[in-house]
Amino acid sequence: MDSPYGVAAIQLRPTADRAQNLREAGELIDEAAALGAELVVLPEIFSAPFVAAEVDPTYFEWAEALDGASNAMVAERSAAHGITIVSSIFEASATPGVHHNTASIFVNGEVAVHYRKSHLPFSNGFPEKYYFRPGGTPPPVVDVGPTKAGVIICYERHFPELGRLVALGGASIMCVPVACASAPTKEVFQLELRAHAVFNSMFVVCANRVGLEGSAEAGKDYYGLSAIYQPDGEIVSQAGTERAEVVFAHVDLASVAERRQRLPFLRDRRPSLYTDLVEESST
């Protein structure tokens, strides 16, 4: 049996002060590393307020380069602790006016991959299509020491195809930075994450925001519930709905291969029957 592998989700309550957000995120990363975390996941756009329900052109002021302050802090902590950290920022690309919602995986202080969110909502108070250009690559899977991990971002959990791509890429862990506050999605939030874990036989580590952002009348109340799900869909560890905190667990990586052998969903796929899934509708 493989040695237990430490994973953590950082639940945050970002403010309008980026420096403060980075300090608090850094302190929680340190706490997770002290617990034994070898892989840490931060929430979606962790160092800034998230997009408001109404379009606001001033929000572009929060955009930063891939080597900006947020990823610089993450790279420093990743190197200092010798761990993997999944970051998420509002990326200002090298092309003026082009922005992305971007997750980056840092392994031992070095960036392994940047992934730009490819599925963007314009519903339930999240007008992301106004701010971000969608990425055009599948979810990446990278080596993170004794295993492989992949990443999808928030809204993308509604698309089972993406989690399946992560599993087919050889990942035993799927990391999911999210910013979830929408009442219509809260009812299925955990159901979807459990489903990804079950039908792909992998661990899912989800990091959410928590608390009210904006006014009580027009703001968003992020519901937390950051969690670590094991391959049978059960929750190993979970945050509450009130505060920033670290969700940590040691997971048994060998259980992924064991479950995939016992329940060989990936083996029994019939890709030739699914061609309609990847063809654009003509209607």
Secondary structure, DSSP 8 states (H G I E B T S, - for coil): ----EEEEEEEB---S-HHHHHHHHHHHHHHHHHHT-SEEE--TTTTS----SS--GGGGGG-B-TTSHHHHHHHHHHHHHT-EEEEEEEEE-SSTT-EEEEEEEEETTEEEEEEE-----EETTEEHHHH-----S---EEE-SSSEEEE--GGGGG-HHHHHHHHHTT-SEEEEE-----HHHHHHHHHHHHHHHHHHTSEEEEE-BEEEES-TTTSEEEE---EEE-TTS-EEEE--SSS-EEEEEEE-THHHHHHHHHS-TTTT--GGG-GGGGS----
